[in-house]
Amino acid sequence: MVRFEIPGSPVPKERPRRSASGHYYTPARTRRYEQTVAAAAQVAGVSLDPQKRYRATAWFYVSRACDGDNCLKSILDALRLYGQPQGWDDRQVQEGHYYVETVPRGKECALVEIEPLEATA
């Protein structure tokens, strides 16, 4: 099992945007949060096996309402995009849970726990 903390207010995954030239891109706010998530995971030594299935649980401490399932998606996408072993994909998370709690401004963060699921025979 691995646990890590992501500082700052959790950011829900935003939909891709289309530029005037027709190219799609990830909004800057989402990209910055994904980089923050990746850095926190790297500091915590997160390394997920591409051959295993996982359960992810997140606790979001926010100063105002948030979309918890999209915040969890931001975290899982960040792990896929930035630095997990080649071949790991967020589709390996077979079970996901999140909890949202309101806290005073300045105390926002996310706590994440990822654990392998037991293999079935």
Phi, psi and omega in degrees: 000144178231141179230142174206160181247140177247116182288155175089173182291129177300143182242121177291149177297125178267153177294148175300148178252157178250126180283170179299332180275359177096357179276146178263145180213158175275130179304147185303320181301314179295316181300315179298318179295318178300322177292323177295317178299313181299318179296318179296320179294321180294316178300323181281353179077028180293127175215114185254135183281125180294351181262359184248162174254151188226160169246132177241133177231134180228142175246117181257121178254109189233155178266350174210168185306145178219162179269092187302320182292325177284333173293318177297321178298319177303317182293312182294321177295321179299318179295325179288319187280330189235087162098355175284160182305146177307133179100341177285139181220147182294348174292345177287347176280104185269346181215129180225139179223148174215154180226140181240130178228137179275132179228166178295151177306138182097347180254006184293142175188176173229139173247133185234139177229126178234128181224146177290145174276149178295139177290140177262143183274000000 
